[in-house]
Amino acid sequence: QVRVVESGGGSVETGGSLRLSCVASGYDFSCMGWFRQIPGKEREEDREGIATIDSDGNIMYKETVKGRFTISQGNVKNTLYLQMNNLKPEDTSMYYCAADNYLPRCQGSWHLASYNYWGQGTQVTVFS
């Protein structure tokens, strides 16, 4: 059984920091990434990619978080982190961890369909 579980969300003042964690199990995942809900949108399809990492070590960041967010993998397999610094109110969203076990499908892709396994999300709220 595949499980993807996020943790670490919360409320923080503008300029503050949070660290999200994700643990995935059930497969040896080739790609893992962080996505978030687009503000004002509620459908599952309305999520945007924030940062991804694959088993070749390739990392991608959404342009607006470069220099502020850092994605990393833990020492334990299939563990993923997102260190978020200098948070802004526009970073407020539900953040989702996603994983996939087929490298040709997920490598280099922001497409939601490239990731077959998703967590339930963790809320990040940045207040001014």
N, C-alpha and C positions, 0 to 999 in steps of 0.2 A: 504494500500500500504506500502510495506517495503522499508525503506531507510536506507542506511549506508553512513555516510559522515565523511571523515577524514579531518583534518587540522593540521597545525603546522610544516610542513616540511620547509626546507630551506637549505642554505649553511652555513657551519661552519668550522672553522679551527680544525685540529687534536687536540684532547684533550678537545674540547668544548662540549657543551650540547645543546640538543633540547628536547622539550616536544611535543609529538604528542597527538592529541585529536580525539575522535571518538564519534559520536552520532548516535545511531540506533533507529529506530522507526518502529512500525507496529506489534510487537510481544513483549511478555515478554520473552526475550532471556535467555537461560540457559547457553550458553557459548559465550564468546567473546574473540577475539585474534588478535594478530598482526602477519602478514606474510610479507615477502619481496621477491622481484624478485631475483632469482639467477643471479649473474653477468654473462653477456654474453648470457643469455637466454631470449627469448622474449615470449614464449608461456605462457598462463595462468597456464598451468600445472607445469611450472617451478618456483614455489614459495616455499619458505621454512618457516616453522613456527619459530617465534621468541619468542613469549610469549603468553600464554593463561590463562584464568581464568574462572571458572565455578561457578554455583550458590551454590555449596557446599563449595566454598572458596578454591578449589584446584588451585594451580598455577604451571605452567610449564614454563621453560626457555630453549632456545637453549643453549647448553654448552658454546658457544663462547661469549655470552652476559651476562652470569651470573656475578653478581657483578658490572655490568656497567649499565644495563637496569632494570627498575622497572615498572611492570604493576600494574595498580590500577583502581578501579572503582570510579566514582564520586558519589556525594550525589544524583544527579538526576539519576533516573533509566536508564539503558542502555547507560550510558556514560562511556567511557573507555579512559585511558591515558597510554602513554608509556614515561616515563622519561628516556632519554638516556644521559648518562654521559661518559666522557672519550672516545669520539667518535674517530673512526679510519677510514682511507680511505676505508678499506674493508667493512665498514658499509654503504657505498654509495649504494643507491638502491631506487627503488620505494617501499614504504611501504603501505600495505593494511590492513584495518580493516575488520574482518570477524565476523559473528554472526550466531548463530543457536538456535532454540527454542526446540530442542529435545535432552535432556540430555544424554540418552543412546547412541546417535549417536556421540556426540561431546566430551563427557567427556574423558579426558586422551588421546585424539587423535591429532596427527599432520596432519592427512590426509586432504587434501584440500576438498575432497568430504564430509567430516564430517561437513562442514560449508556451508550452503545453501545461505547465503547472504553476499555480498561483496561490499565494497566501490570502488571508482574509483582510489584511491591511492593518496599518497602525496610523493613528491620527497625529498629525503634527500641526500645531497652532502657534503662529508667531504674532504677538501683539505689540503694538507700538506704544 
